[in-house]
Amino acid sequence: MKDRILSVDIFRGATIVLMILVNTPGTWSAVYAPFLHAKWHGYTPTDLVFPFFLFIVGTSIVFAYKNKVADSNTYKKITIRTLKLIGLGLFLGAFTLSFPFFKDFADIRFPGVLQRIGVVFFFASILFLNFNWKTLVGIAIFFLIGYWVLMTIIPVEGVESTLDRAPNNLANWLDVKVFGTHNYKADYDPEGLLSTIPSIVSSLLGIFTGLILTSKQEKKTRILIGVGGAMLIIGHVWDIFFPINKALWTSSFVLVTAGWANLVLALIYYLTDVKGIQFGSIFRYAGANAIVVYFLSSFISKIMGMIKVGDTSLHGWLFNTVYVHDFMSMQLSSLLYGLTVVTFYCLLAYILYQRRLFFKV
């Protein structure tokens, strides 16, 4: 990718690092509140992490495809990358240590984080290649308003739809009908089918930011702040009618998270690309192999949870032996474990970067 913008690389890497941190505490029974997802409506700092990544996927699409032709070769490359991401996600959901190393078919989760990244990347890339920014704005608005209408107007099996976690929630109902036992929870999946529609908009909003960054506009920092602030305001106003909710990926959630993403990216852009201040190199290293680092962290964490050590897992034994002490709270111990995991993968990313090993998924 030519003409790289340093702040985009730092933002991508920092997002992956945060994804690993919030996914690997020492114990889920003792986690500081900001590192937990909201129980249903509302949002925490942790709820920003995944939409931040989809946002920066969109921004990166601009750099990767702004000079590409919408032909069969480009579509083939996009499709192959999409299938790789979906395949890695399905593998994570299906793998087990016992022969034949895959769960029973009925227990395999079909949706997932990598699967959603793959699907969102596919549609966002195709849309970017075929439409100008004005048409993309119209598509984004249509998707957001359309999703709002679907979720609040259409009854579920004759019962008025709800946005609560209930059988007559349209998104939850559809996931159960389509995926059955292949969901994250018995009654819903946070990366479900219907909620993928607004998640595509998260990436489209990242595309608009990428277009701003690659334009000849002056005062790009101010533009990003203005756009981000406007999204935050509109999203929080919309929250009154269509609550901010990550599990449902509501339209208000899309705008609020993209608003924060623009504000954070604006700050990083101003410090690095405008003022030339050098910082965040470790995040740049992590961002260079973002998907590989995330996949390895998820895969190794899963294995450590499966390996038995006495009455607990290798993960549990390591946490209780090294990190749990009477002189510190369990929440602090849990956080320190997560920070150690993050440090390990940052070091791995640094080694890969120094050896110029870049794995494109």
N, C-alpha and C positions, 0 to 999 in steps of 0.2 A: 504494500500500500504506500503510494507516494504521498508526499506532502502531509505527513502525519502531524496531527495536533496532539501535543504531549498530554494535555489535560484529559483528552478522551481515553488515552491509554491508562492514565492514572485512575480515572473514574472507574473504568472497567475492572482493573485489578483490585481496587479497594472494595468494589461490590462483591467480587468473588471471595476475597478474604473475609468479609462480613458474613457471606453465605455459609462459609465453613465454620466461622465462630458460633453463629446462632444454631447451627445444626449439630454441634459436637460439644455440649456441656459435659461436665463430669457426671452429673446426674440430673435427670429431668425433674426430680422432686425438689431441687434446690437451685432455682435460677432467678437472677434479678429480673424484676418486672420488664425493664426495657428490652430484654433479650427473649421475651416470650411474645407470641402472636396474641392479638386481641381474641377474646373468647368467641366473639361473633361480630357484632357491629363495632365500629370504631377502628382505630389503628394505633400501633406502637412503632417505635423506630425499626423493629424487626420486620414489620409488615411492609416497610419501604424497600427492603433489600431485593426481593425477586422482581418487582416492577422496575426497579432501577436497572436491573440487568437487561430486561426486555427493552427498556428505553434505549440503553446504549447499544443494543443489537441493532436497533433502527438507525442510530447515528452512524454506526460502523457500516451499515448497508450503503449509505451515501458515499463513503470513501471507497468502498469496494466495487460499486456498480455504477458510479456516476458517468463513467466513460465506456460502459459495456453496452453492447447491442442486444436487444431482446430477440435472440435467435435460439435455435434448438440447442446449440452448444452451451449457451449460458443457462438455459432452463435445465439442461442435463446436470450441470455442476450444482445448481441450486437444489435439484431433486436428490442428488446423491448425498449432499451434505445433510439435507433434511432427514433422509432415511438413516444415515449414520447416527444422528442425534436421537432419533426415535428408538433405534436399535440399542444404543447404549442405555437409554432409560429403561427399556423393557428388560434388558439383561440385569440391571441393578435390582429391579423389582422381582425378578424370577430366581436369581441365584441363591443357592443354599450349599452348605458344606457337605451334606450327605449325598451319596450317589443316587440318582444320575446328575446331581448338582443343580437341579431345577425343582422348584416347588411344584406341587400338584397344580394342574392347569387352572382349577377353580379358585386357587389362592393367589394367582398372579395378578398384581395390580396393573391395569392397562394404562391409565393416565399417569402423569408424573411431571417433574420439573423439566427434565431433559426433553421429554416428549413435547411439552408445551413450547419450549424454546425452539424445537425443530419445526413445529407447525406454524408458529408465529413468524419465524424467519422465512419460511416458504412463502406465505401469503404476503408478508410485508415486502419481500424482495420482488415478487411478481408485480405487485401493485406499483412499486417505485419504478420499475422498468417500463411500465406501460402508461402511466398517467403523470401529468404535471402536478405541481404542488397545490394548485387551486382545486383540481379534481380530488386530490387526496384529502384535502380539508373537508370537502363535501362528503366523501366516503366515511371519514372519521366521525363527523357529526351524525350521519345516518346510522352508523353502527351504535353509537352511544345512546342516541334517542330511541332507536329501534329496540335495543336491549332493555332499556327502561320500560318501554311499552310492553314488551313480551313478559317481563318479570312481574309487572303490576296489573296488567289487564286480563291476560289469558287465564281462565280458570283451569284447575287441575282436576280432571275426572269429575267435573261438575261442582267442585268446591272452589270458592274464591281463593285466589293465589295469595301467598304470604311471603314476606322476606325473612321470616324467622326460620330457624332450623326445624323444619317440619315436613311431613309427607306431601303437603300441598304447596311446597316451594317448587316452582317450575324447574329450576336448574337441578335441584336435588332429585326431584322425581324423574327427570330425564336421564340422569346418571344411573339411577337404580334400574330404570327400564332398559337402557342400552347396555350398561356394563355389568349389571347384576352383582355378583360377588367380587368383581374385579376392581372395586373402588378402594380408596384409602380408608374410608369408614363405611360402615354398613349402610348409612343413609345418605352419604354425599361424598364428593371428592373435590378438594380445593383446586385441582387442576382439571375440572370436569369439562364436559362437552360444550354446553351452552356458554359458559363463562370464558371460553376460548375466544369468542367473538370480540368482546371488549378488550381482551388482552392483546389482540392484534393492534388495537388503537394505541396501546402503550408503546408499541414499536413505531407506529406511524408518527406519534408525537416526537419520538426520538429522531425520526427521519427529518422532520421539520427543523429540529435543532441542528442536525448535520448540515442541512441546506444553509442555515444561517452562518454556521462556522466556516463553510466553504465559499460563501459569497464574498463580494467585494464591499459589503456593508461596513461602515465605520461604527465604532462604539458597540461592538458585538456584545460586550459584557452587559451594557445597559439594556440591550434588546432581550437578552436571555433573562435578565432579572425582571423586566417588564412582562415578558411572556409567562415566566414562572409564577410571578405574583398574581397575574390575572387568572391562571389556571387554579391556583390555590383558593382564590376568592370564589370563583364559580363553583369549584368542587365542594367547598364547605357550604355554600348556599344550597347546592343541589342535595347535599347530605340531609337537609330537612325533609325532602320528599323521597329521596332514594339513598338510604343510609350508606355511608362508607363501609365497605365490607370486603376483605381480601378473599375470603372463601368463595364469595359470589362474584368477585372482581367487578363490582358495581361501577357504573359510569362515573359516579362521584369519586370513587377510589382511583380510577384511571387518571382523572384530572388532578386530584390532590397529589398523588405520587409523582406524576410527571411535573407538576409544579415544583415540588421539592427537588426533583432531579435537575431541573433547569437552574434552580438557585444554587445548588451544590456545585454543579458543573461550571456555572458562571464564576463562582469564587475560585475554583481550581484554575480555570482558564485565565482569569485576571492575574493570578499569582505566577503561573508558569509561562503561559504563552504571551502575555502582555508585559509583565514586569521581569520575566526571565529568572525568577527565583527558583533555585534548584531544590526540590524536595519530592518525596513520594516515589523514589526510584524503585523501592521494593514492590510497590503496587504495580508499577510498569512491568516489572519482571513477571508478576503473577498474571497480569492481563495478557501477556504475550502467549501464554499457554492456558488461557482461562478455563476452557472446557475440560482439558486433560487434568488440570489440577483439581477442579471440582469433582470430576468423575473418580479420580484416585482417592480423594478424601472420603467420598461417599462409600466407595467399594471397600476400602481398608477399614473404615469405621464399622461397616456391616459385618465384616469378617471378625473383627475384634469382639463384636457383640455375640457372635456365634460360638467362638472357641470357649470351652468350659475350663475354668480353673477352680477346682473344688466346687463349692455351692454357687459360684458366681461365674461371670464371663471374664475373659482376659481384660476387657475394658473396665469392668467393675473392680477386678483385683488391682489393676494398675492405679485406678483412681483412689481406692481405699487405702492402698499401701503407701503411695507417694504423696498424695495431695490432702488427705483428710487428717487434720490435727486438732487437738483441743483448743489451741490458741487462736484459731481462725474460724469464721462462720462457714457453714456448709456451702452457702452461696458463693463465697469468695473462693473456696476450694474448687467448686465446680467451674467458676470462671477461669481460674488459673490453669485448669486442665485444658479448657478450650483454647486459651491463649498459647499453651504449649503446642497444641495440635496446629494452630495457625502458624506459629513460628517454624515448625517442621516443614510445612508446605510452602512457606515463603522461601525457606532455604533451598528447597527442591526447585522452586521456580527460578531462583537466582542461579543455581548450577546449570539448569537447562538453558537459561538465557546466555550465560557466559560461554557455554559451549555451542551457542548458536543452534540449538535444537528446538525447532518450533513445529509442534504437531497440529496440523490443521484438521479439524473434525468437520 
